[in-house]
Amino acid sequence: MTGVLAGLTVIELGQVLAGPFVGAIFADLGAEVIKIEREEGGDDARRMGADFRHGDALTFHIMNRGKRSVALDLRSDAGRARFAELVAGADIVVHNLRPGVPAALGIDGASLTARHPRLIYGEISAFGHVGPMAARPGFEPLIQAYSGLSSLNGGPDDPPIRSAASLCDQGSAMWLVIGVLALVHRRHLTGVGGVVQTSLLEAALAWAAQKSDSYVNTGELPERHRSGHPGMAPYEAFEAADGPFMICAGNDRLFAKLAAVLDRPDWVSDARFAVNRARLINKAALFAEMAPILAARPRRAWIAALEAVGVPAAEINTVPEALAEPQVRALGMLQAVPGEDFSLTGSPMSFDGERPRIRGGAPRLGDF
C-alpha cells in the first residue's frame, strides 16, 4: 500500500520518546521523515538500554523505524545552513526539545514560519507553552504524578501508581499528529501553515478528564476500583476456579443475561440488583453472591457461556498470552522489519482494509 501521507516531508528533532513517536507515526503513514540528531551520540534513546541491534537500544528501534538520520551541530554555521536547506524542502517540522532551546538556535516556530509561510511547525513540551512552569523539562513518571493521573490508578488502598504505558509521551505525540494534520488541511484551503503546540501535561489532563470533570462538577472524585468502573456494575475482574477474568455487564439487559447464566434469575427482580443504580449502591452484596458461583468453574467455561448470550467477557492475559491469542494474531499488527531480523508492532489503524507496513528499520546515526 502506498502510504496515505506519501509526498509529505517531515523534519523531526526528537529525543527519546514523544518527539520520535510523532516521527514514527508519520513514517508508518508514508511520509518521508528526516531525523535531526546531535553529531556526538545522536538521540539519547540510542543508549537507553542494552545494545539490541547495531549498537542501539530496542526503544530507539521501536520509535525510529522508517526514518532517515542527519547528524548536525545546530550551533555551528555549517549545521544551521544544512538545517535551513532541509527545512526549505519540508512540509512539517516537529520537535520535543527542551523549552528555550529552539529559540536560542533560531529554529522556534515563529522564526521558521516567518521564513517559510507554508511550513507547519509542531512542538511538544513537558508542562505546556504558557504558565509559570512552561520552561521546565519533565519526563513521563513526573508528569503522571504532577497531573494527578497516578492518583487515579489502582484500588482504594493502593498508593499512587504509574501506568505501565507511557500515556503522556505517546499521547502528546498522538495529539501533535492530529494537530499537524489539521493544519495540513487548513493549508490546503489557505496556503498558509502554522504552529501547533501540546505537552505531556495536557495529554495527561485529557486522559484524566472523566475523573477531574467529575470532581469539578460534583465536588467528588469516583472511588478507585482497580479493574472496575464507578458508573456500572458488575463491570470488573472476578476470580474463576483457575484465575481472573473480566465481566462487563454494562446495562440492565446484559445483567439479566448474566443472571440467567449464573442461574440466579431472581436477581433481576431483587430491588437491590434490578437496575444499575441500585447495583452500584449494593455492589458489595451482589459481588458476595457472585464470587462463590464464579469460583466453581474455570474462566474459559464462564467466558464461553457468557459470550453465547452476548455478555462481554475476556481472560486477563499476560503479554505472551495476549500475543498468542488468535484474534491478536489475525490483526497482523506484529510486523517483520524490512532488512532486519526482528519484528515490531505496527500502526493501530487500517486504510481500505489494509494496515500500513513498517517501511524499514531505525537509521544509524547520520544514515541519510
N, C-alpha and C positions, 0 to 999 in steps of 0.2 A: 504494500500500500504506500502510495506517495504521501508523505507527511502533510497533514492538513495545514501546517504553518510553513510549508516549503516556500522559500522566497524571502522570508524574514531573516535578518541577521541581528543577532543579539550579542552584545559585549557584556560579559559578566565579570565583575570584580568581586568574587565571592570567597568567603573564608568559612571553613568548617562545614556548616550545615544549611542555615537559612538561605543565604545567597546562592550557594551551589545547588540547592534543591530547586530554586527558581530556574536556573540554567538547565538542570536535568529534565524538568517538565517541558521546557521549550525544545530541548533536543529530542526528547521522545516524540514530540508532535511534529518534528520535521524541520524546525528552524536550524540555521547554522549558528552554533554557539561558540564564541571565541572567549576563552577564559584567560583573563589577565592575572598573572601571578608574579610574585616577587622573584627576582633573579636568584636570590640566595634561599633555597629551600622550598619556594613556592607556597602553596596553601598549607597552613598548619595541619590540616586533616591528613596530609600525606604521612604524617608521623604519629597520628593519634591511634595507636595500637600497633600490634606486631606487623612485621612485613608479611603481607598476604600475597601480592604479586608485584614484581618489578620494583621492589623496594617501598611500595606504598601500602598503607593500611586498607583494610576492607571498606571502612567507612568512606574513604576517598573514592574507591571504585564505584560504590553504590551511588554517590551523589554527583559523580562527574562523568558518567558514561556518555558516549556520543559527542563529546566536545573536542575542540582543538585548544591548544595552550600556547600562549605567547608570554615569555618571561621579560618583564620590563622593570627598569628603575624609574618610577614616575617622578622622582626628584631630580633626575638628570635631564638635560636638554634633549638628548637623543631619545630617551624614554618618552618624554612628553610629545615629541614630534611624531614618533611611531604611534602613540596612542591617538593623537589627533588624526592621523591617516585612517586608522581603524574606525574611529567614530564617524568620520566623514562618509564612510560607506555603510554605516549601520542604521538600522531602524530603531533599535532599543538598546539602552544601557541600564543595567541593573547592578545593585551592589548591596552589601551589608557591612560596609566599612565602619570603623569606629566614628561616632559623631565628631565633626570638626575636621576630619582628615580630608574628605573631598574638597571642602572649601580651601584648605591650606594648599592643596595640589592644583587648585583652579579647575576642578572637574565636578563641581557641585551642579545640581540641577539647573539653577538659574543661569549659571555661566554657559553650560553646554547647550541648553535650549535657546539661549540668546544667539549663539553662533550657528545653531542648526535648528531652525524653527520646526522642522518636521520630526525632530527626534522625540522619542518617548523615553522618559527617564524614570526609573523606579528605584526606590531605596527602602531598606529595612533597617530600623534601629532597634535598640532594646526597649526603651521606655517611651518612644514617640518623638515627633519632631518639634513639639512645643511643651512648655511646662518646666518646672524647676529641676527636673531630673533628665531633661532631654539630652544632655551631654554625657550622661553616664553610660558606660558599657554594661553588658549583662549577658548572662547565659541561662539556658533552659531551666535548671532547677531553681535558680534565683528568681526568675520571673514567675514560675509556677507558685513559689512561696509568696512573693510580694503581691501577686494578683488575687490571692485568696483561693486559687484553684486547688492547691494542695489540701486546703482545709475541707474541701468537699468530698475528697476520696475516702474510701473505707467505710467502716461502721461507726456507730455512736461512740464507742470507747477506744477507737484507734487514734494514734497520733496522726498529724498531717502526713499525707503520703503523696509522693511524686508519681505521676502517671509514668508507666514504663515507656510509652511512646513519647517522642519529642513533639508534643502537640503545639507548642508555641513556635518553635523553629519552623517546623513543616507547615503549620497552619499559617504563619505570617507569609511564608513563601507562596502558598496557595492564594492568599488574598492579594499578594502583589501581582501574581499572574493574572488574576481576574481583573485587577485594576488596569494593568498594562493592556490587556485585550480590549477593555472598554475604551481606552484611549486610541487603540488601533482603529476601532470602529469610528470614533469621533474624527480621527484624522482622515478617514475616507470621505467624510462629509465636509470637513473644513479645510483640509490640507495642513493643519497645524497639530503638532504633537502636544506634549505637556509633561507634567511631573506628578507622579503618584507616590504616596508615602504610606507606609504601615509599620508596625512594630510587633515585637513578641508580646508586649504588654497588651496591645489592642486585640491581638488574636486570643490571648488568654481571657480577656474580659468578654469577648464574643462567645467563647466556649462556655463561660460560666454564666451567661446572661439569664438562662432559665432560672437559676438559683438566685442570682443577685437581683433580678427584676421582681422575683417573689418577695425578697426582703424589702426592696424599695416600696413596693405597693401594698404590702400587708404587714410589714414590720417583723416578719418571721422568716426564718430560713427552714426549708424542709429538713427533717431528720436525715442523717446519713444511713443508708441501707445496704452497704456493700453491693450486692448484686441486684437489689430491689429497686422499686420506683415509689416516689412519695405519693403518686396520684392513682395507682392501680394496684389491685391485689386479687388473686395471687399472681405475682409478676416478678419472680426471682428464682434463686437456686434452691433446690431441695435435694435431700440425700436419698438415693435409691439403695438397694441392697449392695451394689458394687461401686458406688461413687456418686458424685454430684451431677445434676443436670438442671437445665433451665425449663421452667414452665412460664409461658406468657399468656395468661388468660386476660386479655386487655379490655374485655367488656362483659356485660352480663350474659350475652348469648354464648360466648366462649366458656364462661364459668359454668353455665348449665351443662354444657357438653363435658367439661372436666368432671363435674359432679357425677354424671352418668358413668363415665369411665371408671371412676373410683368407687362406684357402687354406693354412692351417697346422694341419691336424688332428693332426699329430704332437705339438703342444704338450700335448694332453690326456693323452698317455702319457709325456711327459717329466717325470721326477721333480722337476725344478726348478720346473715350472709347473702340475702336475696339480691341486694343491689350493691354496686361498687362502693358507694359512700359508707354504707353500713359495714362492708367488709374491711374498709380502711380503719374504722373505729374498733372493730373486733378482730383485727388481723391475728393477734396472738392466740385467740381461742380457735380461730379457723386453722391456723398452722399446727396447733397442738393436735387437732383431729386429723389433719392431713399426714403428719410425719410418720406415724406407725403404719399407715396404709402404704405410703410410698416406699418405706424401708423394707417392705416384704418382697419386692420384686426387683430384678435388675433394671437398670435405666433404659437399656435398649428395648425391653418389653414395654415399659411405660411410653417411651417415645413412639414406638410403632402404634400402640393403641390410641394415643392422643392425636398423632398425625392422621390416623384413619378417620377421625371425626372432625379434623380441621383445627385442632388446638395447637398453636405453635409450641414446639419443644425441641431442645437440642442438647447434646452432650456438652460438657465443659471440657474442652480439649486442651492438651498441651500443644506447643508449636509443632512437634513432629506428628502428633495425631491429626492436627488441622491440615498440615501439608499432605498427609496421606488420604484425606477424605476424597472420595470420587468427585464430589461437587467442586472442590477446590482444584483438583487436577483438570476437570473439564473446562474450567475458566481459562486455563493456559496462561496465568499471569507469570509463572516462573519461566524465564526465557534464557536460553543459552546466549552468551555474549559473543557476537562475531569476533573471530580472531583470538579468543581466549578459551581457557579450559574450565570455566566456571559459569554459573548461572546467577541471574539477579531477578528480582521482582519487577515486572514491567508496569506500564501505565494502567491505572484502575478505571479505564473507560475504553469503549469501542466506538468506531465510526462505521456506519453501514454494516454492522455485524462483525467488524474486524478490528482487533486490538493493534495499536501501534507497536511496531517491533523496536527493540533496543538496537540502535544503529551501529554501535561499536563500544569498545571499552573506554576507560578513562585514559586521557593522554599522559604521556611522560611530560615532565616539565619542559616547556618550550617546543613541544611536538605540534607544529602548526601544519 
